[in-house]
Amino acid sequence: MGVEIKRFGSLPDGREVHAYTLTQGPLTVTISDYGCRVLSLIAPDRDGKPGDVVLGHNTLEEYLGKNFQGATIGRFGNRIGGARFTVDGQEYTLNKNDGENSLHGGPGGFHQALWTAQVQEGEEPSVAFTLESPDGEEGFPGTLKTTVTYQLDNQGGLQITYQAVSDKKTPYNPTNHSFFNLSGDPAKDVLGTQLTINAQRVTAVSDDLIPTGELRHVADGPLDFRSPKPLGQDMFAQDHLIQLCQGFDHNFCPEGAGYRKIAQAYEPDSGRVMEVFTDMPGVQLYTFNIPEPGLTGKDGKPMGPHTAFCLETQFYPDSVHHENFPGGWLEKDVEFTSKTTYQFSVQ
């Protein structure tokens, strides 16, 4: 299968940005080297009609700035409390972009970078994007070299493989921030999407979404997704954090270890199913609760609340401050690798 490359625009400094389109069977994905981000993902519904299941924008200009949609997040996905941490007795201070905290690698994180692309055509086409983050960027120690590879497999899956190495110990928590709407209609809310997450616990957090260290059981509460239920069933539950966030913005702790299935979403009207496989220990469910004012989608209409959901595979938020949390650190000269797959089918 081929890979189509098109110009997607120019950055303010004149560097050209491109869009790479991969096709394998019924799936077509387009990724940009700006932010190493998914621009669109075309998948058929139960009647075979193709539809774009990822929210986004038509122009590069709409992605510039703090827009995380579809992007590769780094160096550290989610939040670092107080925008600071300590390594071997030395404190490092990060740029704050979420109150007193650092969010998604800071304002100049990976979502803002122009990556270098290498195309691999064939039966399972892929594009590998590479980036070198210099020592001190956004306050993080170490020169970090990372590669993120997007590949369409012959099982209906979009595989995302993360690889990285640093010359100093540094926090590292990569993820992808695609906003999914399995209806294929960006104006339709996702309240009817049935979600399953194989997790008995979530990370308890304070009001600024920084973990307290407690792993809280979900049994019989609004965060219990161990059996399929519509997102809208408990999205407005009388729960302090749900009310504060105006929807879900929670890190779940899926059962098991290694590469395994952790979640499944099903959209009854379209029949689309998305299964999530990963070797990461956590996944953030976010339901696009409060869109930034002025954001418009590919249809030219304002983006509405709860018109997408994210399942961001990750280490737990703020893991640099919690010894009982798994991972979140990249040791000096030790290569990191991780894989997440979003697999599509219909029923």
N, C-alpha and C positions, 0 to 999 in steps of 0.2 A: 504494500500500500504506500502511496506517496504522501509527502508532506508539502503543503502549499505555504509559501512565505509571501506576505504582503506588507507594505509600509503602513504603519498605524499612526504616524505623525512624527513630530519633532519636539524634543524637550526645549525649555527656554534657552539653554546654552547651545542649541543647534544639533545636538546628537539625535540621530534618527532612531525611532522606535518601530519595532516590527511585530506582526502577529503571525503565529505559526499554527496552521490547521492540520490536525491529524484525523484520519478516518480509518476505522476498522469495523467492518460489518455495519450494523445500524448506528453505531456511535460516531459522532464527530465532535472533537474538542478543539477550541482555539485558545492559545496561550500567548501572552505578550512577554517580551523580555523586560518591559518596565514593571517592576515589582514581581516578576516571575509569577504572573497571575493568570487565572482562568478567566477568559472573556466571555465564553459561551460553551455550553455543553448540550448538544442535540441528541435526544434519545426518543425512540418511538413510544406512543401510548399503546393500549391493548388493541387498538384498531390499526396499528401500524403507522399512524400519523406522527411525523416528527415534531418535536417541540423543544424549545430551549428551557432547560431546567435550572439555569443559573442566572440570577439577577446581575445586572451590570449596566454599562453605558456604551454609547455609540462612538464616543470620541476620547482620545487620550486626555484632553484637557479636563474632562470630568473626573478622571482618576488621579490627577495631580493633587498633592497635598496629603491630607490625613485620611484619605479614602482607603479602607482596608479590603474592599470587596474583591474577592477572588485571589487575593495576594498571598504570596509566601511571607510568613511572619517570622521575624528574627531581629536581634539574636534570641530574644526571649519572648515567646508567645505568652499572652495573658499578662498578669501584673507582678511587679516587684514592689513590695511595701516600702514606703519611705524613699523610694528611688535610690536605695543605697544597699550595699552588701559588703562583706569582708572576706578576703581571701588571704590565708596565711598571715593574719594579723594586720593586713593593709586594707583600709576602707576605700571603697570606690563609690563615687557619686554619679548618678545617672541624670539625664535630662527628664524633667517631670512633664508629663502630658496627660495625666489623669488625676487631677487634684494634687495631692502630695506624693503620688505614686508614678511609677513608670509603666506604661502600657504598650504591649506589642513591640518592644525593642526601642521605643522612644520615637519622637517626631521624625527623625531621620533614619528610621529602621529599614529593613530589607524591602518593605513595600514601596520605598521611594527610590530604590537603586535601579540602575540599568544593568541587567545581567548579560553575560555572553552566552550565546546559544550554539549548540552543536546538534545537528539533525542526524537521526538514524532511520532511514527508510527500511521497509520490509514488511513482513506479514503482521508484525506487532510494532508499528511505528512509534518512535519516541523522540523527544527533544530533551537534551541535558543542558541545564542552565548553570553557569558557574559564576561565583562572586568572591572577591577578596575584601573582607572587612578589616581595615587597618587597626592596629593597636590604638586604643583610646577612642575609637568611634562611638559616639553616644555615651561615652564614659566607660565602656567595657574594656577589660584588659585583653591583650593578646591579638596578634594578627590571625584572623580566622579565615580559612578557605573552605568554601562550601559548594556542593553540587546538589541541585534538585532536578530529578529526572521524572518527566511525565511520560507515561507509556499507556497506549490502549492495547489491552490483551484480547485474546480471542474468546474470552469468557464473558464479554460485556463489561469489563472493568476498566476504570481509570486508575492506574497505579501511580503513586507518588512516592519516590524513594529519596530520602535525605541522607547526604553524606557530608561529613565535616571533620576538620582537624585544626587545632590551634597550637601556637607556640608558647602559650601560657594558659594556666587554668582559668576558665571563664564560664559564666552561666550560659547555658544553651538550651533552648526549648523551641524547636521549629514546629510550625503547623501551617495548614492551608485554611484560608478564611473565605471559602466559597459560600454564597448565600443561595440555598436550594429552594426551589418551588417546583414540586413534582407535577403540578397541574400543567405546566408549560405556559400558564397565563400569569404574567408578573403583577397583574392587578388583583388577582384572587388571593385571599388570605389563606394561611396554612392551618387554620383551626381544625379542619377536618382530616388533616394528615395523621394517620395512625403511626405512633412511634413506639418502638421497643428498645430499651437500653438494658443490657445484662449487667446491672449494677445494684448492689445492696446498699451502697453508701455514697455520700457526697461529701465534699470538703465544706465544713461549716465556715462561714465568713462573717466579718463585721459589715457595717453598712457601706463601707467603701470597697467591698468585695475582696478584701484581703483575708486569707484564711487564718482562723484562730489556732489551727493545729488539730482540731477535733475532726474525726471522720464520723459523720452522722448517718444513722440508719434511715432508710427511706420507707420502710415497711408501712403500708396502709396510709401513707401521706400523699400530698400532691406531687411529690418527686418520685413516686413509685411507678417506674415504667418497665418493670420486669415482665409484665404482660402488655400486649398492644392496647393502646388507648389513644383517642384523638388528642392532639395538642391542646385544643380548646377546652377540654374537659376540666382541667385544673389550672389553666393559664391565668385565671383571674381569682384564684382561691384566696381565702382569708388567711394568707400567710405573709408575715412581715416582709421577707425578702422579695417574694413574688410581687407584692404590692409596690414595694420600693422600686423594683426594676420594671414594673408594668408588663411583666411576662417572665419568661425563663432566661436566666443568665447564670448557669450553675455548672460546676465541674463535677462530673460523675466519675466514680472509681470502678470501672468494669471488672468483673471477675476474671480470674485466670491470668496467665502470663504468656509471653511470647506472642507470635502472630496468631490471632483468633478473631472470630466474629464477635463484635461488641454491640452492634445496634442494627436496627432495620426500620426503614420508613416506608409506608405504603399510602398512596393517594387513591382513594376509592373511585373517584370520578374518572381519572385517566388510566387507572390500573397500573401505574408505574410503581416499581419497587426499587428501593436503593438499600443495599446491604453495605455495612461498614466493617472492614477488617483492618486490624492494626496490631503492632507490637508495643504500642505506647500504653502506659498505665492509666491515662485519664482521657476524658473527652468533655469538651465544653458544649453544652446545649445553649444556644442563643437564638432568640426568636424575633430579631429585628424589631425591638420594642419601641424605640424612639428614633426614627430616621433623622439624619441631619436635615435641617431646613434647606429647601432649594434643590435637593437631590431629585433628579429625574431619571427614569429608566430608559431602556432601549426603545420603548414605545412612545417616548416623549412625555409621558405622564408622570406626575409626582409620585415618588415611592411612598407607599403607605405602610403604617405599622403592621407587623405580623404578616407580611407578605412573603416571608422567607424564614428558613431556619438554618442554623449552622451546626455542624457536628465537627468540632475542631479537635482532632486527636492531639494529645499533648502530655507532658509531665504536669504535675499538679501546679496550680498557680503559687507564686512566691515560695517555691520549693527551696530556694537558697537560704531561707530562714527557718526551715523545719527539717530537722534531722530524720524525722520519722517518715518524710515524704520521699518517694523513689526518684532518683535521677535529678536532672536539671543542671548538671555540671558537665563540662567537657574538660577532661584532664589533659595536661600538656602532652602533646604528640601522640595522643591515643585517638585513633580514628573512630568516629561515630557513624553508625548507619541505622536507618529505621525505614519501615515501609507501611504505608496506608493505602488501602484500595476502596474506592467507591464503586460497587458493582451493581449494574442495572439489569432489570428484567421486568416482566409484566405478569399480572394475574387477573 
